[in-house]
């Protein structure tokens, strides 16, 4: 059974421990007319931890840009042109008016921070993420400060909608979104050279077409295998090889949509010697077989 089979228990919200704030339309209109904050206006924000059975569909899309940031578990997001797998330390931005649906994994439900935003600079900001104007999925380096920004905005809004609260939140929204766009600067400029996990992820992205073992990855970043494994899982939410497989499946989605390579060739190009194993893993992650995915999303 697919990890994303239809469930009678679908929920849009109401998860234990969730936080959510929606600004009233009147306040959104006032912020949109306030020059200091009209460039980017937050309309909704929330956090859904271990959101079992989470499912949402908007057949006409949203009026705002939607950002979904996964910190644990996994899920899928579907737009008319593609389906994307969200996993720890990845995020998706969906532009306004884009029909979409998304759902959490049945066996590994996601924990997500999310927000909706609009404003005079929103489209220009989005262009820095997506050059074709379509929904975009990307990885992001973990940074505790980003989580603190989300939590801080929620704290301020939950304390009330005083005008200075709203202006403070809107100005913080620039920094929060910038943390996804300028990751190394947000993190203090020191990516990778002193961070074994970030270095390992860079190696993974370069070598998607070959098999990588935990021992080999650990050696490349000068760690013992046991220490590297524990560090990676703590920071990324997945074991190194499971995370590597997520990256390879995401690459195979791109090849299925934008190339004429056979499934067997794509399997080999993304480092899977056994195309049958590749197909089983692909369906487990994406909810569709490679052939079904290509039929649905081929450009």
N, C-alpha and C positions, 0 to 999 in steps of 0.2 A: 504494500500500500504506500502511495506517495506521502511524503511528509507534508504535502500541501493539498490533500484531498479536501473536498468541501465538508464542512462540519456544521451540524445543526446548532452548535454552541457559539457561533460567531458573536463577537462583542465589539462595539465601537469604542466604548470606554467603560469605566467602573471597575478598575483593577486595584487590588489591595496595594496601598502605599502610593497610589498615583497622585500627581499634582497637576493642576490645570487651571489656567486663567484665560478667560475670553473678555476682551475689552468691549464695552458697549459701543454701538455704531456712532452714537453722538460724540463720544470721546475720540473715536478714531477720526471723525470728520474735523474735530477741533485740532487734533495733532497735525492732520494733513494740511491745515491752513496756518500752522505755526512755522515760520521760516527756519528757525533753528533746528527743528526736528523733522521737517516735512520730507527730507530726502529719503529717509528710511523710517517707516512706521510699523511697529509691532502690533499685530491684531490679536494673536493667540499664541500661547506657549504652554508646554507641558512636559511631564516626565511620566512614562508608563513602565514600571519595573516588572520584569518577568510577565509580560502581558499575554497570558495564555488565551488562545482563541481570538486574538485581536484581528479584526478584519475591517477594512473600510473601502468603499467604492464611491467614486464621484463620476457619474457618467458624462457630466458636462465640465468637469474640472472644478477648480477653485477660483475665487476672485483674486487670490493673493498667491505669491510664491510660497511654496512649502519646503521647508528643510527638515529632513529626518536624519538623525544621527544615532547610530547603533553603538551601544557600549557593551552589550552582552547578548548571547543568543544569535538567532538569525531569522531572516524572513525574505520575502520577495516583493518587488514592486513592479507593476506592469503598466506600461503606457502603450499607445497604439503601435509604436514602431519597435518596441523591444521589451524584454523582461530582464530585471536586474536582481541579483542576489545581494542582500545586505547582511553584513556580518560585523563582528566587533571592530571598531576603529574604521568604519566606512560610513559615508553619508551620501544622501541623494537630495537634489533640489529639483522640484517639479514646477515649471512655470505656469502662470495663470491660464485658464482655458484649456488645459490638457486633460482629457479624460484619463482616469487612472484608477487602479485598485491596488491595495497592498494587504499582506497578511503575514502573520508570524508563523514560524515553524510549530508543528504540533508537538514535536518531541524536544525542541530546544527553543522555547519562546524567547523572543527578543526583549531587551530592555532598551528603550529609546527616549532620547530627548527630541522634541520637535517644536517647530514654531512656524507661524505664518507671518509674512511681512509684505508691505507694499510701499509706495512712495515715489516721489519724482526721480530718485536715483536707483530705484530697485532694479529696473531693466538693465541699466548700464552696469550695475554691480553683477548681475547674473551673467552678463556677457563675458566677464572675466573667468567664469567657470565653464561656460558652454559657448563654443564658437558657432554652433549651428542652430541655437535657440531651442534645442530639445532638452528634455530631462537629462540630468547628468549624475553619474555615480562615480565616486572617487574614494580612495583611501585617505586617511588622515593620521598623522602621528598623535599618539596619546599624549595629552597634557592635562594634568589635574586642574590647572588654571581655567581651562575651558569649561569643565564641569562646574567649577565655582562661579563662573559667569552665569551659566544657566540657572544655578541654584540661587544666586544673588538676585537675578531679575525676578524669579518667582517669589523670593522673600519680600522684595519691595512691593510688587503688585498685590500680594496677599495682605500687605499692611494697609492697603487702600489706594484709591485712585486720585489722590491729591495731585494737583498740577505738577508740582516739583518732582513727585514720584514718576509721573509719566514722562516728563522731559528727561529725567535721569536715565530711565529705562531705554528710551529711544536713542540717547547718545551712547549707551553701553551696547546697543545692538550693533553699531558699527564695529566695535572691537570684537564682539562675538563672531560676527560673520567674517571679519578679517582673520580670525584664528584659523578658519578653514582655508582661506585663500593664501595667506602668507604664513605657512606653518612654521618654517624654521625661524623666522623673525619673531613670531609669537612665543616660540619656545626659548628665546634668548640667543638664537643664532647657532647653537651648537648641536646640529643634528647628529649626526650619526657617528662622528668620529669617536666619541666616548660613550656611545650607547649601543651595547651589543645587539639589542632587539631591533633597533632601527637599522643598524648595519645589516642584520640578517634579512630583514624585509627587502632591503635594496638588492641583496644578492638573489633573493627569490625572484624578484621582478625581472632581473637580468637573465635568469636561467630557467625560465618557465618551460623550456623544451627538454629539460633533462631531469633525471631523478636526483633528488638531493636527500641525503640522510641527516638525521640529527647530529650524528658524529661529525660529518663533513661541515655542516653549518656552524657547529660549535667551534671547530678548528679555525674556520675562517674569521671568527670574531674573538678568538683567543679566550675561549671559555671551556671549562670541562663540560661534557655532554649533560651530566645531571644538573649542574648549576644553570646551564643555558636553557634546558627544558623547563625547569621550574620558573626561571625569570621570564621566559617568553610567555608561558601560559598565564602567569600572574598579570602581565602587562597587556597581552593581546586577547585573553579570554579563550583561546584555543591552543592546542598543542601546535608545535611548529609545522608538522606535516599536514595536519588538518587545515591550518591556515594557508599553507602552500597550495593544497588542493583547491581551496576556494579561489585563489588567484588564477590557477590554471583553468578552472571552469569558467571564470569570468572572461578570460582570453578566448576560450573556445566559443563562447556566446558571440563574441565579436566576429570570429572567423566564420561561424555558421551564418551570420547575417550579411556579411560583406565580402565573402569570397565564394568561389565555386569548388573549393576543396571538398573531397568526400569526407564522410565521418571518420573513416579509417585514417585518412591523411591528417585530419585535424587532431585525432587522438595521438598520432605519432608526433605531430608538431608541438603539442602541449605536454609531451613527456610521458604519455601512457602507451606502453608496449602492447597492452591487451585492449583492443577496441570494445570488447564486451564489458570489461570492468569499467572502462571510461563511460560507456553508455549507462551502466547502472548507477555510477557515482553522479553523473550529470542529472539523471532523473531524480535522484535523492535530493540534490541541491536545488534544482530549478523547478521540479514538479512536472517537467515534460521530458520526453526522450529527445536526443539531439535532432532526430528527423522531425519530430513534432515541432520543436522549437524553430527549425529552419522553415518549415511550411508556414508557420505563423508570423515569423519576423524577418524573412529574407527580404533584403532591400530591392 
